[in-house]
Amino acid sequence: MKKVNFWETNLINKYTVLNSIEEVKQLIKNRKLKSFLIKDTFIPGEKIESMIEENASKNDLIINYTDNLHNVLISNSSFYPTIISTAFFEKYKDELKQIFKEQIINSHDSAITINDFVFDEELFNILLTKNKSSLYFENVHLTNEQIEKLQANFLNAYLENKQISTKYAISYYTKEDLETKTELSIDVEVLEQSKTANFQFLPNNAIIDIYQSVTDLRSEEEVLSIIKEKLNDLDKTNKPLIIKIDVEKRSIFSKIFKDSNFQNLSLVIKNDNFEYPINQYLEEEKKLETLITPIKNANISPLERYLAVYNIVKNYKPYKENNDDKNKARYLRYILDNEYMVCVGYSKLLIELLDKVGIDANAISIDVDTSYDDGFTREEKEVELAGHERSIIAIDDDKYNIHGLYMADPTWDNSLPNNYLNHALMPFDKMQISKRMFAYNNYDVILDIHNFQEFNQQVNFLLKRQFKDTKNFFNNKTYNEILLRSYEMVCEKIIKAIQCDPKYQEFKIILSNCKSEEDYTNFLSQIGNYLLTRINKDISSEVILEAATASFQKLNNPSDSKKYYDETKNEYLERDLKTFPYEIPENEDFKLTSKKH
């Protein structure tokens, strides 16, 4: 192993050599010396403190740093350490400690470094008053009590480069912030990482609004489980707080929180664009549960269960708008008790009830061509679009060998005197004969496919339009940045349309890892091929009638089932097997044109 005298190498040019204590003290006073190593020699295998030692270790070199003529090596660069010989340090230890201590005490720096030789209890108590600084302890032994005091004062404190405290108590809120906050808005990740004790600084009955981040890749069940565990700990602190929780699927919330009995926390549920005090939410839950309790308890297949729920929703009440307050016809908190209900209301009620019987569904906004309201003349005519909401349903039923995604529209089957099931299970490429056909928008266009070539054509169409919109919005971005953003947005729209599918979460995770054009095209290839196995699988009228009748028989008087079958069959219109009556334009300008028949 070769020995090298450091002061004889060309690296010495990066240092200033000192041998006088007065020179060193002056450097400290001038704040040009804040930390140092006490070392005479480096031997490979020891702890590496610098780039010099890392290179020496690789080359199996012993470095002699100091001798009588080179007692102190002051680095001229932050890349190299300042080195003081052991003998020099022991001789002037008390003087060095005192001047370093004074420097720290008088410092208003945003970052303060504390060496082990200067650290003592007196200095520590002074440091606790410097809660606007970050503290870096080098080779210092901190007791558990001292660490707890650092955490309680919310200093940025680091021990051997490991953070042991933060000046932020919760998210970007300091202790002082929290003491004046009456409402705190944080995401689940912040809640999970924050110390329970830090919530004690909030005033009594402060509101903690917990939201799920849009980038959160965990399932709702995982997220709500994390929230519940944290709230259990928080409840034990005896601090009265109001907790607001995002709830998408009521069944999952009920599953996770069914045994909760908080003593100090009051829950407010955020669902369906409204906030519910827990008691009001539970009352609404009872009304929903009453509607589907017989279905939950019946021994019926998924398709039969779905049709039973669909029948409830389409017959819930006649279609009626509230022109004074349109919310009254659209949201559960109103439609469960009033006389109003429109497409949004039918869709929401269907999705909520299906959730309670174990069937996944999600809403989809489409554009309806109202030019057909006066009758379908089969002549080319101008397209008149109006917004409409439907639901996408995931049906996996081994009994009937049905596995896929279908569109449901209880609004168009709403007729209390009749047993219409015309729009219960629509493929995306076909419609039953109807006065109004639906037109494409960003989501459902990608579901009208029969092979990968069609999927690819429609993706390219959406990408062209998205690229044009993104370029207009982000005119300062590069071509590649705009392209990747366009890919991302188109892919997000595709998976948003199939949130009810069993593989939705898996695709969401894959998409989150896409960083390049190749990643996005691979993702599109995966989801395109998967969609082809799940969509546009027609279900015959006979199968739907059979399943609906079996469901009716098990849920009602069996003697009524034949009457139900006969009535439904007579009212059930045959499917229209013609292709969709609109063509996708090939140019970038999005404008629907009717096909001639």
DRENKOL-173320 format. One line per 8 residues: number of its first residue (from 1); for each residue x, y negated, z of C-alpha. Coordinates in nm, 2 decimals. Layout:
<atoms>
NUM	X/Y/Z | ...;
</atoms>
This chain:
<atoms>
1	0.00/0.00/0.00 | 0.16/-0.33/-0.11 | 0.19/-0.64/0.11 | 0.14/-0.99/-0.03 | 0.23/-1.31/0.15 | -0.07/-1.53/0.06 | 0.11/-1.86/0.08 | 0.36/-1.74/-0.18;
9	0.09/-1.68/-0.44 | -0.05/-1.94/-0.68 | -0.38/-1.93/-0.49 | -0.22/-2.15/-0.22 | -0.28/-2.44/-0.46 | -0.65/-2.41/-0.37 | -0.57/-2.47/0.00 | -0.43/-2.74/0.22;
17	-0.18/-2.62/0.47 | -0.19/-2.77/0.82 | 0.01/-2.70/1.14 | -0.10/-2.99/1.37 | -0.41/-2.97/1.59 | -0.46/-3.34/1.54 | -0.49/-3.29/1.16 | -0.74/-3.01/1.22;
25	-0.94/-3.22/1.47 | -0.95/-3.51/1.22 | -1.09/-3.27/0.95 | -1.36/-3.16/1.18 | -1.45/-3.52/1.27 | -1.46/-3.60/0.90 | -1.70/-3.31/0.86 | -1.48/-3.14/0.61;
33	-1.43/-2.83/0.83 | -1.75/-2.66/0.95 | -1.66/-2.29/0.98 | -1.35/-2.07/0.95 | -1.20/-1.73/0.99 | -0.95/-1.64/1.26 | -0.72/-1.40/1.08 | -0.36/-1.32/1.03;
41	-0.39/-1.02/0.79 | -0.64/-0.85/0.57 | -0.61/-0.47/0.52 | -0.82/-0.29/0.27 | -1.11/-0.11/0.44 | -1.18/-0.40/0.67 | -1.49/-0.62/0.64 | -1.46/-0.83/0.32;
49	-1.51/-1.20/0.39 | -1.42/-1.36/0.05 | -1.36/-1.31/-0.32 | -0.98/-1.29/-0.24 | -1.03/-1.00/0.00 | -1.27/-0.82/-0.25 | -0.99/-0.83/-0.51 | -0.73/-0.73/-0.26;
57	-0.93/-0.43/-0.16 | -0.98/-0.32/-0.52 | -0.61/-0.34/-0.58 | -0.51/-0.18/-0.25 | -0.32/-0.49/-0.12 | -0.25/-0.61/0.23 | -0.26/-0.99/0.26 | -0.05/-1.18/0.51;
65	-0.24/-1.50/0.55 | -0.04/-1.70/0.81 | 0.30/-1.75/0.97 | 0.47/-2.02/1.18 | 0.48/-2.26/0.88 | 0.13/-2.18/0.76 | -0.09/-2.19/1.07 | -0.41/-2.33/0.91;
73	-0.51/-2.28/0.55 | -0.79/-2.53/0.47 | -0.99/-2.42/0.16 | -1.05/-2.69/-0.10 | -1.34/-2.49/-0.25 | -1.66/-2.34/-0.10 | -1.56/-2.01/-0.28 | -1.27/-1.95/-0.04;
81	-1.27/-1.93/0.34 | -1.07/-2.16/0.58 | -0.83/-1.94/0.78 | -0.67/-2.02/1.12 | -0.40/-1.80/1.26 | -0.47/-1.61/1.59 | -0.19/-1.77/1.78 | -0.29/-2.13/1.67;
89	-0.65/-2.07/1.76 | -0.57/-1.92/2.11 | -0.34/-2.22/2.18 | -0.60/-2.48/2.09 | -0.92/-2.29/2.16 | -1.07/-2.52/2.42 | -1.00/-2.84/2.21 | -1.14/-2.68/1.90;
97	-1.45/-2.56/2.08 | -1.52/-2.90/2.23 | -1.49/-3.09/1.91 | -1.70/-2.84/1.71 | -1.96/-2.85/1.99 | -1.97/-3.23/1.97 | -2.01/-3.22/1.60 | -2.30/-2.97/1.62;
105	-2.47/-3.17/1.90 | -2.45/-3.50/1.70 | -2.53/-3.34/1.36 | -2.84/-3.43/1.17 | -2.76/-3.19/0.88 | -3.03/-2.98/0.73 | -2.80/-2.68/0.78 | -2.57/-2.61/1.09;
113	-2.32/-2.33/1.12 | -2.24/-2.20/1.47 | -1.93/-1.98/1.53 | -1.91/-1.73/1.81 | -1.63/-1.91/1.99 | -1.83/-2.24/2.02 | -2.16/-2.08/2.11 | -2.29/-2.09/2.47;
121	-2.62/-2.13/2.65 | -2.59/-2.50/2.68 | -2.54/-2.54/2.30 | -2.83/-2.30/2.24 | -3.07/-2.51/2.43 | -2.96/-2.82/2.24 | -3.01/-2.63/1.91 | -3.37/-2.56/2.00;
129	-3.44/-2.94/1.97 | -3.31/-2.94/1.61 | -3.62/-2.78/1.46 | -3.57/-2.96/1.13 | -3.24/-2.78/1.06 | -3.15/-2.44/0.94 | -2.91/-2.25/1.18 | -2.65/-2.00/1.06;
137	-2.49/-1.80/1.34 | -2.16/-1.63/1.25 | -2.05/-1.34/1.47 | -2.27/-1.46/1.75 | -2.45/-1.22/1.98 | -2.81/-1.34/2.03 | -3.02/-1.18/2.30 | -3.38/-1.08/2.23;
145	-3.49/-1.37/2.45 | -3.29/-1.62/2.25 | -3.43/-1.48/1.92 | -3.78/-1.51/2.05 | -3.71/-1.87/2.15 | -3.58/-1.94/1.80 | -3.90/-1.79/1.65 | -4.12/-1.98/1.89;
153	-3.96/-2.31/1.78 | -3.98/-2.22/1.41 | -3.63/-2.29/1.31 | -3.48/-2.15/1.00 | -3.23/-1.92/1.18 | -2.99/-1.67/1.02 | -2.77/-1.42/1.19 | -2.50/-1.27/0.97;
161	-2.70/-1.40/0.66 | -3.02/-1.22/0.78 | -3.31/-1.44/0.85 | -3.44/-1.40/1.20 | -3.68/-1.69/1.21 | -3.85/-1.95/0.99 | -3.96/-2.30/1.04 | -4.29/-2.21/0.87;
169	-4.53/-2.03/1.11 | -4.78/-1.92/0.84 | -4.71/-1.97/0.47 | -4.59/-2.33/0.43 | -4.75/-2.45/0.76 | -4.53/-2.54/1.05 | -4.63/-2.51/1.41 | -4.72/-2.88/1.41;
177	-4.93/-2.84/1.10 | -5.13/-2.56/1.25 | -5.21/-2.75/1.57 | -5.41/-3.00/1.36 | -5.56/-2.76/1.11 | -5.93/-2.68/1.13 | -5.92/-2.46/0.82 | -5.64/-2.25/0.68;
185	-5.65/-2.10/0.33 | -5.40/-1.80/0.28 | -5.38/-1.50/0.06 | -5.36/-1.14/0.18 | -4.98/-1.12/0.14 | -4.93/-1.42/0.37 | -5.18/-1.27/0.62 | -4.99/-0.94/0.62;
193	-4.64/-1.10/0.67 | -4.74/-1.36/0.93 | -4.68/-1.29/1.30 | -5.01/-1.25/1.48 | -4.89/-1.47/1.76 | -4.85/-1.77/1.52 | -5.22/-1.79/1.47 | -5.25/-1.90/1.84;
201	-5.14/-2.25/1.74 | -5.46/-2.31/1.55 | -5.74/-2.49/1.74 | -6.03/-2.27/1.87 | -6.29/-2.19/1.60 | -6.06/-2.29/1.32 | -6.14/-2.12/0.99 | -5.90/-1.88/0.82;
209	-6.00/-1.83/0.46 | -5.84/-1.51/0.32 | -5.84/-1.48/-0.06 | -5.71/-1.21/-0.29 | -5.43/-1.33/-0.52 | -5.51/-1.29/-0.89 | -5.18/-1.11/-0.92 | -5.26/-0.86/-0.64;
217	-5.21/-0.51/-0.79 | -5.35/-0.33/-0.49 | -5.70/-0.19/-0.49 | -5.97/-0.37/-0.30 | -5.98/-0.08/-0.05 | -5.61/-0.13/0.02 | -5.65/-0.50/0.06 | -5.94/-0.48/0.29;
225	-5.76/-0.22/0.50 | -5.47/-0.46/0.55 | -5.71/-0.74/0.64 | -5.89/-0.52/0.90 | -5.57/-0.40/1.06 | -5.45/-0.76/1.09 | -5.78/-0.88/1.23 | -5.78/-0.60/1.49;
233	-5.45/-0.74/1.62 | -5.57/-1.10/1.59 | -5.89/-1.02/1.79 | -5.68/-0.90/2.08 | -5.52/-1.24/2.12 | -5.85/-1.37/2.25 | -5.84/-1.67/2.02 | -6.18/-1.76/1.88;
241	-6.15/-1.79/1.50 | -6.38/-1.79/1.20 | -6.26/-1.55/0.93 | -6.37/-1.57/0.57 | -6.32/-1.26/0.35 | -6.35/-1.21/-0.02 | -6.57/-0.91/-0.10 | -6.61/-0.77/-0.45;
249	-6.75/-0.43/-0.39 | -6.99/-0.42/-0.10 | -6.96/-0.04/-0.06 | -6.58/-0.07/0.00 | -6.63/-0.35/0.26 | -6.89/-0.14/0.44 | -6.66/0.16/0.44 | -6.36/-0.03/0.58;
257	-6.54/-0.25/0.83 | -6.82/-0.01/0.94 | -6.68/0.05/1.29 | -6.55/-0.31/1.35 | -6.67/-0.48/1.66 | -6.47/-0.80/1.70 | -6.50/-0.99/2.02 | -6.33/-1.32/1.94;
265	-6.35/-1.33/1.56 | -6.66/-1.44/1.36 | -6.67/-1.30/1.00 | -6.80/-1.49/0.70 | -6.84/-1.29/0.38 | -6.76/-1.44/0.04 | -6.95/-1.26/-0.23 | -7.16/-1.34/-0.54;
273	-7.04/-1.70/-0.54 | -7.17/-1.76/-0.19 | -7.06/-1.75/0.17 | -7.26/-1.54/0.42 | -7.23/-1.54/0.80 | -7.20/-1.17/0.88 | -7.55/-1.14/1.02 | -7.71/-1.29/0.70;
281	-7.49/-1.06/0.49 | -7.59/-0.75/0.68 | -7.96/-0.85/0.64 | -7.91/-0.87/0.26 | -7.73/-0.53/0.27 | -8.03/-0.38/0.44 | -8.26/-0.50/0.16 | -8.02/-0.35/-0.10;
289	-7.98/-0.02/0.09 | -8.36/0.02/0.11 | -8.39/0.01/-0.27 | -8.15/0.30/-0.32 | -8.16/0.52/0.00 | -8.37/0.79/-0.17 | -8.12/0.80/-0.46 | -7.82/0.82/-0.23;
297	-7.97/1.12/-0.05 | -8.09/1.31/-0.36 | -7.89/1.59/-0.51 | -7.87/1.45/-0.87 | -7.59/1.41/-1.12 | -7.42/1.08/-1.20 | -7.62/1.02/-1.52 | -7.94/1.09/-1.33;
305	-7.84/0.87/-1.05 | -7.76/0.59/-1.29 | -8.09/0.61/-1.47 | -8.28/0.61/-1.14 | -8.10/0.28/-1.04 | -8.15/0.13/-1.39 | -8.52/0.21/-1.36 | -8.54/0.02/-1.03;
313	-8.36/-0.29/-1.17 | -8.54/-0.32/-1.50 | -8.87/-0.30/-1.31 | -8.77/-0.52/-1.02 | -8.97/-0.82/-1.13 | -9.08/-0.99/-1.46 | -8.82/-1.21/-1.63 | -8.87/-1.57/-1.52;
321	-8.64/-1.87/-1.52 | -8.63/-2.14/-1.26 | -8.57/-2.46/-1.45 | -8.54/-2.67/-1.13 | -8.26/-2.46/-0.99 | -8.11/-2.20/-1.22 | -7.92/-2.03/-0.93 | -8.26/-1.92/-0.79;
329	-8.29/-1.68/-1.09 | -7.93/-1.55/-1.09 | -7.80/-1.47/-0.74 | -7.88/-1.19/-0.50 | -7.94/-1.42/-0.20 | -8.24/-1.57/-0.39 | -8.37/-1.30/-0.63 | -8.42/-1.05/-0.35;
337	-8.69/-1.28/-0.20 | -8.84/-1.50/-0.48 | -9.02/-1.46/-0.81 | -8.74/-1.56/-1.04 | -8.49/-1.34/-1.23 | -8.30/-1.37/-1.56 | -8.02/-1.17/-1.73 | -7.75/-1.26/-1.48;
345	-7.98/-1.15/-1.19 | -8.06/-0.82/-1.35 | -7.69/-0.75/-1.42 | -7.58/-0.84/-1.07 | -7.85/-0.63/-0.91 | -7.77/-0.34/-1.13 | -7.39/-0.36/-1.05 | -7.45/-0.39/-0.67;
353	-7.69/-0.10/-0.65 | -7.47/0.12/-0.87 | -7.18/0.04/-0.64 | -7.38/0.17/-0.35 | -7.45/0.51/-0.52 | -7.09/0.56/-0.63 | -7.10/0.44/-1.00 | -6.86/0.17/-1.12;
361	-6.99/-0.11/-1.34 | -6.88/-0.47/-1.42 | -7.05/-0.77/-1.58 | -6.97/-0.88/-1.93 | -7.08/-1.21/-2.09 | -7.17/-1.19/-2.45 | -7.32/-1.42/-2.71 | -7.67/-1.34/-2.83;
369	-7.78/-1.44/-3.18 | -8.12/-1.61/-3.11 | -8.18/-1.65/-3.48 | -8.34/-1.31/-3.46 | -8.60/-1.42/-3.20 | -8.85/-1.49/-3.47 | -8.80/-1.14/-3.63 | -8.53/-0.97/-3.82;
377	-8.59/-1.05/-4.19 | -8.28/-0.86/-4.32 | -8.18/-1.18/-4.51 | -7.86/-1.37/-4.46 | -7.93/-1.65/-4.22 | -7.74/-1.89/-4.00 | -7.61/-1.75/-3.67 | -7.74/-1.92/-3.35;
385	-7.56/-1.81/-3.04 | -7.67/-1.83/-2.68 | -7.50/-1.69/-2.36 | -7.62/-1.36/-2.22 | -7.50/-1.12/-1.95 | -7.49/-0.74/-1.96 | -7.32/-0.47/-1.77 | -7.06/-0.21/-1.87;
393	-7.11/0.12/-1.70 | -6.86/0.41/-1.64 | -7.04/0.74/-1.67 | -6.86/1.07/-1.59 | -7.11/1.35/-1.57 | -7.01/1.72/-1.62 | -7.37/1.84/-1.62 | -7.45/1.65/-1.94;
401	-7.09/1.64/-2.06 | -7.09/1.26/-2.08 | -6.77/1.08/-2.01 | -6.72/0.72/-2.12 | -6.81/0.35/-2.10 | -7.15/0.22/-2.21 | -7.33/-0.11/-2.22 | -7.65/-0.17/-2.02;
409	-7.91/-0.44/-2.05 | -8.20/-0.41/-1.81 | -8.32/-0.76/-1.91 | -8.42/-0.63/-2.25 | -8.60/-0.33/-2.11 | -8.78/-0.54/-1.85 | -9.15/-0.45/-1.89 | -9.33/-0.35/-1.57;
417	-9.61/-0.16/-1.75 | -9.37/0.04/-1.97 | -9.09/0.29/-1.91 | -8.84/0.14/-2.16 | -8.49/0.29/-2.16 | -8.39/0.14/-2.50 | -8.09/-0.05/-2.36 | -7.98/0.17/-2.08;
425	-7.68/0.34/-2.24 | -7.57/0.15/-2.55 | -7.25/0.23/-2.74 | -7.05/-0.08/-2.84 | -7.08/-0.01/-3.21 | -7.46/0.05/-3.23 | -7.78/-0.10/-3.11 | -8.13/0.02/-3.09;
433	-8.37/-0.17/-3.31 | -8.43/-0.51/-3.14 | -8.55/-0.86/-3.23 | -8.21/-0.99/-3.11 | -7.87/-0.86/-3.19 | -7.56/-0.95/-2.99 | -7.25/-1.12/-3.13 | -6.89/-1.09/-3.05;
441	-6.69/-1.29/-2.80 | -6.34/-1.24/-2.66 | -6.41/-0.92/-2.47 | -6.66/-0.70/-2.65 | -6.50/-0.74/-2.99 | -6.23/-0.50/-2.89 | -6.47/-0.23/-2.79 | -6.63/-0.20/-3.14;
449	-6.37/0.05/-3.27 | -6.36/0.40/-3.40 | -5.99/0.45/-3.48 | -5.66/0.30/-3.39 | -5.64/0.11/-3.72 | -5.96/-0.08/-3.63 | -5.83/-0.15/-3.28 | -5.51/-0.29/-3.43;
457	-5.70/-0.51/-3.67 | -5.91/-0.66/-3.39 | -5.61/-0.71/-3.17 | -5.43/-0.90/-3.45 | -5.74/-1.11/-3.50 | -5.76/-1.20/-3.13 | -5.38/-1.26/-3.11 | -5.40/-1.51/-3.41;
465	-5.68/-1.70/-3.24 | -5.51/-1.69/-2.90 | -5.17/-1.80/-3.04 | -5.34/-2.10/-3.21 | -5.51/-2.20/-2.88 | -5.20/-2.14/-2.67 | -4.98/-2.34/-2.91 | -5.22/-2.64/-2.89;
473	-5.22/-2.62/-2.51 | -4.85/-2.56/-2.46 | -4.69/-2.76/-2.73 | -4.36/-2.79/-2.54 | -4.30/-2.41/-2.53 | -4.09/-2.21/-2.77 | -4.24/-1.98/-3.03 | -4.15/-1.67/-2.83;
481	-4.29/-1.81/-2.50 | -4.62/-1.89/-2.68 | -4.63/-1.54/-2.84 | -4.57/-1.36/-2.51 | -4.83/-1.58/-2.34 | -5.08/-1.50/-2.61 | -5.01/-1.12/-2.58 | -5.06/-1.15/-2.20;
489	-5.39/-1.33/-2.23 | -5.53/-1.09/-2.49 | -5.43/-0.79/-2.29 | -5.58/-0.94/-1.98 | -5.91/-0.99/-2.16 | -5.92/-0.63/-2.28 | -5.87/-0.48/-1.93 | -6.11/-0.74/-1.78;
497	-6.38/-0.59/-1.99 | -6.32/-0.24/-1.85 | -6.28/-0.31/-1.48 | -6.52/-0.02/-1.41 | -6.31/0.24/-1.58 | -6.12/0.49/-1.35 | -5.79/0.39/-1.51 | -5.84/0.01/-1.48;
505	-5.59/-0.02/-1.18 | -5.33/0.19/-1.36 | -5.35/-0.03/-1.67 | -5.34/-0.34/-1.45 | -5.01/-0.23/-1.30 | -4.86/-0.14/-1.65 | -4.96/-0.48/-1.78 | -4.80/-0.66/-1.48;
513	-4.46/-0.51/-1.58 | -4.48/-0.63/-1.94 | -4.20/-0.88/-2.01 | -4.13/-0.85/-2.39 | -4.32/-0.82/-2.71 | -4.22/-0.45/-2.72 | -4.37/-0.40/-2.37 | -4.70/-0.56/-2.48;
521	-4.73/-0.36/-2.80 | -4.66/-0.04/-2.60 | -4.93/-0.14/-2.36 | -5.18/-0.21/-2.64 | -5.09/0.13/-2.79 | -5.16/0.31/-2.46 | -5.49/0.13/-2.39 | -5.61/0.15/-2.75;
529	-5.57/0.52/-2.77 | -5.73/0.56/-2.43 | -6.03/0.35/-2.52 | -6.09/0.57/-2.82 | -6.15/0.86/-2.58 | -6.40/0.65/-2.38 | -6.62/0.44/-2.60 | -6.87/0.47/-2.88;
537	-6.97/0.83/-2.79 | -7.34/0.82/-2.87 | -7.59/0.98/-2.63 | -7.90/1.13/-2.79 | -8.25/1.01/-2.69 | -8.32/1.37/-2.59 | -8.04/1.38/-2.33 | -8.13/1.04/-2.18;
545	-8.50/1.15/-2.15 | -8.39/1.48/-2.00 | -8.17/1.31/-1.74 | -8.43/1.04/-1.66 | -8.70/1.30/-1.62 | -8.48/1.52/-1.40 | -8.41/1.22/-1.18 | -8.78/1.12/-1.16;
553	-8.87/1.48/-1.07 | -8.63/1.50/-0.78 | -8.71/1.15/-0.65 | -9.09/1.17/-0.69 | -9.38/1.42/-0.70 | -9.27/1.70/-0.94 | -9.62/1.72/-1.08 | -9.58/1.36/-1.22;
561	-9.26/1.44/-1.41 | -9.44/1.56/-1.73 | -9.65/1.24/-1.74 | -9.34/1.03/-1.69 | -9.16/1.22/-1.97 | -9.45/1.18/-2.22 | -9.49/0.81/-2.15 | -9.12/0.74/-2.17;
569	-9.08/0.94/-2.49 | -9.36/0.75/-2.65 | -9.21/0.41/-2.55 | -8.85/0.51/-2.63 | -8.74/0.36/-2.97 | -8.51/0.56/-3.18 | -8.15/0.43/-3.21 | -8.05/0.21/-3.50;
577	-7.76/0.40/-3.65 | -7.66/0.11/-3.88 | -7.33/-0.06/-3.82 | -7.30/-0.40/-3.64 | -7.45/-0.67/-3.86 | -7.16/-0.91/-3.84 | -6.82/-0.90/-4.01 | -6.50/-1.01/-3.83;
585	-6.34/-1.30/-4.03 | -5.99/-1.23/-4.15 | -5.87/-1.59/-4.12 | -5.78/-1.77/-3.80 | -6.10/-1.98/-3.79 | -6.35/-1.79/-3.58 | -6.69/-1.81/-3.75 | -6.95/-1.53/-3.76;
593	-7.12/-1.45/-4.09 | -7.41/-1.21/-4.13 | -7.39/-0.90/-4.34 | -7.64/-0.84/-4.61 | -7.84/-0.52/-4.57;
</atoms>
